[in-house]
């Protein structure tokens, strides 16, 4: 079903970033060349894949009104109410079916930037972890850019019918506006709780945090070099006397264990 949802980016990015702590799962992903696609129910934001049901009565009223106008029907108030209520039931059933289908999908989240201090703090173990740059141009699944909004997803009509494409796209992509600092992209692919196996050159570069220990950086480099000898290496740095983060490319030849 999600194959019918177009990417909502004009030009899909070639590379995207993931912030990670240095742990067994991170090493396993690198050594065995895969990404894990989580179920939406496991996300850290309970408002993910959230739908505003309060719009259903007004949409049902509009749909019923359009049918009366198009078919030139003459209905009593009671008959119109029956039609409206029928539409409400159908809209709820429609949404629940789509929601259950999407909830079974696998989602992998990325960022469009590597220098956000909050993401380094939240997702890379307080700057002691890493940020991995992936070549996503050959990944399976379409890339969707997060939509940041003050309100949950609503139903919209297009030419008198439910705009299904927009509804499903917004449902997948919409997040509360507080999350906009993440500049998030996500890939929807197959079933949830599954792995997507990657090519040897999928990891383009690794960025080490301000506090990443040297021995853990060595271990990460050894894991990546097992599959890709062309990966690039960067250390994050503060930019002068500012709070900005920048990075410096380095030659990295980790000592053998």
Number of C-alpha atoms within 10 A of each C-alpha: 8 17 11 11 17 13 16 17 12 6 8 15 13 10 19 21 24 22 25 20 22 19 12 8 12 17 17 13 17 23 17 15 20 18 16 17 21 21 18 21 14 11 13 8 12 10 13 18 21 19 19 11 14 10 14 18 16 13 20 21 17 16 20 21 16 14 13 15 11 10 9 9 11 10 11 9 9 9 11 17 15 13 19 21 16 13 20 21 14 14 19 12 12 11 18 12 12 15 17 10 13 23 17 16 19 21 25 20 21 23 23 16 17 22 19 15 16 13 21 23 16 13 17 22 19 18 23 20 26 31 26 22 24 20 19 22 14 10 16 14 16 19 24 22 22 24 20 19 14 10 13 18 23 17 22 14 14 9 6 12 10 15 13 17 13 19 19 21 21 24 22 27 20 22 24 17 12 10 14 13 14 16 15 22 21 19 21 22 22 19 17 21 15 17 18 15 15 20 13 19 17 22 24 20 22 24 24 26 28 18 14 21 13 11 12 16 23 16 17 21 22 22 19 25 20 12 18 18 12 13 17 19 20 19 18 21 15 13 11 9 6 7 9 12 16 15 18 11 13 10 8 14 11 15 10 7 7
